[in-house]
Amino acid sequence: MANGYRECFEARKLELNLLAHEVLPKVLEYAENRLKHLEDLLALLASTNSVDVPMIGYEFVANRYLLDIIDGAEKAKLLVKEHIDLPSLSKVVIFVDNAGETLIDVAILANFAQKFGIEKLTIFARKDPYEVDVTYQDLIN
């Protein structure tokens, strides 16, 4: 990948992480008030992935980031309740995707793991950079 191309995505990753850091207190406040069941946790985690960088047919709007996460959580609850019937998860594995959403996912899991009986959290990330996806090195840094 050409250096300028990679630098463009690195700048975008930083922008997404800063935005996530900005809305994180409100997301955690929302989570504190709304996460009563494991299904709620899974729905919220799914919703952070529903807010994405610009793709064909989708426009990312920074000032709607928090609202999109909350809206996504409400929609995801319907799917989670329909397809998942688990009393608890003691081990959770997440495969991180885009910058920004990863920060929120990890913060949510760190803050609510004990409440939902999660004893072990394993995080997988890409080794090599690809667009705005989080890499193993990003997690270490």
N, C-alpha and C positions, 0 to 999 in steps of 0.2 A: 504494500500500500504506500503510495507516495506520501512524503512527509507533510506537505501542505494539507492533503486530504485528511490525514490522521490528526493533525493539529486542529482542524475544523471540528472534528468530532470530539476531541479532548475538551475544546472550549465549550461545546454543547453539553458535554457530560458535567462540567463544572457548573454551568448555568442551571441544569436540572437538579443537581445536588444542592445548590444554594436555594433554589425555589423550594425544594422538599424540606430543607432545614427551616425555612421561613414558615411553612405551614404545619410543620411537625407538632408544635405545641397544641394547635387546634385539632389536629387529627387525634392526638393522644387524649385530649379532653373529650372529643366525640367518642372515642373508644371506651374511655372510663365510664361514660354514661350509658353506652349502648351495648357493650359486650357482656351479655348475660350467659350465653350458651356457646359451646364450641362452634356451632353452625354460624354464629354471628362473627366469630373470629375468622373463620375460613372465608366468609363472604367479604369481610373488610380486606383481607389479604388479596382476594381475587380482584377487588375493585381497584386497588392501587395499580394493578397490572393493566386495567382497562384504560388508564390515562397514559397515552403514548405520545411519542414524538411524531411529527408530521409524516403521514403515510398517504398513499393514494386513497382519496375519499375521506380523509380525517384531517382535521385541523386542530393542532394543539393550541389552546388559549391559556396563557399563563395565569391570568387573573381568575380563571374558572377551575384551577387545579384542585383546590379543596372541595369545591362544590361537586366536581366530577367524581371525586373519590367517594363522597357521601352518597351521591345519587347511584353510583355503581354498586355500593355496598347494599343499598336497598334492593336493587334489581338482582344482585347475586344471591341474596338471601333466599329468594324464591327457588333458584336452581339448586342451591346447597341443600335446602330442606327436602327437596324432591329427590335428590340423588345420593345423599349421604346420611347414614344412620349410625353414628359412632358416639358412644358415651364419652370417650376421651382418647387422646393421642399421647402416649408417653414419649414417643420418638417422632421427631418431625425433621424432614429433609426438604430444603428449599433449593431450587435452582434459580439463582438470581438472573435478572434480565437487564433492563435499562437502568441507567443512573437515575437518581431521584427516587424512583419507586423502591429501589433496593434499600435505601436509607430508611424509608418509612416502614417497609416490611420488617427489617431487622429490629428497628426500635419498637414496633408493636409486639413482636415475638419476645423481645427481651423484657418488656414491661408486663406482659400478660402470661408468660410461660407458666409460672407457678400457679396462677389462678385456674388454668385449664389443664393442669397435671402434666405439662410437658417437661420431661426430665432431661432429654437430650435433643439438642438442635444441631443439625449438620447443614452447612451451607456449601453449595457447589457453585463455582463460577468458571467462566471461560479462562483458558490459559492465554490465548492470543486475543488482541483487541479486534472488535468488530463493531463498527459504527459507535453507538452510545451504550453498548452493553458493558456491564461491569465485569472487570477481570479479577482474577485471584489477586494480582498485585494491587488493584484498587482497594480491595477489602483489607489488605495488610496495611496500606497507607492510611 
